[in-house]
């Protein structure tokens, strides 16, 4: 009985995986997103700032 229950669980997982894979192929790129792809904004790097920028900021203050 233990073997059979394992078998059923494995089948469920396999089917779930198959079901997940199917829609990805059908819906590749929706038309509204195809016109203007998302623009990645450059995030400012965290960390040490150069002495130059520190001086400039001091002048601005």
C-alpha positions as a Markdown table, in Angstrom:
| # | Residue | x | y | z |
|---|---|---|---|---|
| 1 | Unk | 0.0 | 0.0 | 0.0 |
| 2 | Unk | 2.8 | 2.4 | 0.8 |
| 3 | Unk | 4.3 | 1.8 | -2.6 |
| 4 | Unk | 1.0 | 2.6 | -4.3 |
| 5 | Unk | 0.5 | 5.8 | -2.5 |
| 6 | Unk | 4.0 | 6.9 | -3.4 |
| 7 | Unk | 3.2 | 6.0 | -7.0 |
| 8 | Unk | 0.0 | 8.2 | -6.9 |
| 9 | Unk | 1.9 | 11.2 | -5.4 |
| 10 | Unk | 4.6 | 10.9 | -8.1 |
| 11 | Unk | 1.9 | 10.8 | -10.8 |
| 12 | Unk | 0.3 | 13.9 | -9.3 |
| 13 | Unk | 3.6 | 15.8 | -9.3 |
| 14 | Unk | 4.4 | 14.7 | -12.9 |
| 15 | Unk | 1.0 | 15.8 | -14.1 |
| 16 | Unk | 1.3 | 19.1 | -12.2 |
| 17 | Unk | 4.6 | 19.8 | -13.9 |
| 18 | Unk | 3.2 | 18.9 | -17.3 |
| 19 | Unk | 0.2 | 21.2 | -16.8 |
| 20 | Unk | 2.5 | 24.0 | -15.8 |
| 21 | Unk | 4.6 | 23.7 | -18.9 |
| 22 | Unk | 1.8 | 23.8 | -21.5 |
| 23 | Unk | 0.6 | 27.4 | -21.1 |
| 24 | Unk | 4.1 | 28.9 | -21.2 |
| 25 | Unk | 4.5 | 27.7 | -24.8 |
| 26 | Unk | 1.0 | 29.0 | -25.9 |
| 27 | Unk | 1.3 | 32.5 | -24.3 |
| 28 | Unk | 4.8 | 33.7 | -25.2 |
| 29 | Unk | 4.5 | 37.5 | -25.3 |
| 30 | Unk | 1.2 | 39.4 | -24.9 |
| 31 | Unk | 0.7 | 42.1 | -27.6 |
| 32 | Unk | 0.5 | 45.0 | -25.1 |
| 33 | Unk | 3.9 | 44.1 | -23.7 |
| 34 | Unk | 5.4 | 43.5 | -27.1 |
| 35 | Unk | 4.9 | 47.1 | -28.1 |
| 36 | Unk | 6.8 | 48.6 | -25.2 |
| 37 | Unk | 9.1 | 46.2 | -23.4 |
| 38 | Unk | 9.8 | 46.9 | -19.7 |
| 39 | Unk | 12.7 | 49.4 | -19.2 |
| 40 | Unk | 15.1 | 48.4 | -16.5 |
| 41 | Unk | 16.2 | 51.4 | -14.5 |
| 42 | Unk | 19.8 | 51.5 | -13.4 |
| 43 | Unk | 19.9 | 51.3 | -9.6 |
| 44 | Unk | 22.5 | 53.5 | -8.0 |
| 45 | Unk | 25.3 | 51.4 | -6.6 |
| 46 | Unk | 25.5 | 51.2 | -2.9 |
| 47 | Unk | 28.8 | 51.5 | -1.2 |
| 48 | Unk | 31.6 | 54.0 | -1.0 |
| 49 | Unk | 31.2 | 57.3 | -2.9 |
| 50 | Unk | 34.2 | 59.0 | -4.3 |
| 51 | Unk | 35.8 | 62.0 | -2.6 |
| 52 | Unk | 34.8 | 64.1 | -5.5 |
| 53 | Unk | 31.1 | 63.6 | -5.1 |
| 54 | Unk | 31.5 | 64.1 | -1.3 |
| 55 | Unk | 33.1 | 67.5 | -2.0 |
| 56 | Unk | 30.5 | 68.5 | -4.5 |
| 57 | Unk | 27.7 | 67.6 | -2.1 |
| 58 | Unk | 29.4 | 69.7 | 0.6 |
| 59 | Unk | 29.5 | 72.6 | -1.8 |
| 60 | Unk | 25.8 | 72.1 | -2.7 |
| 61 | Unk | 24.9 | 72.2 | 1.0 |
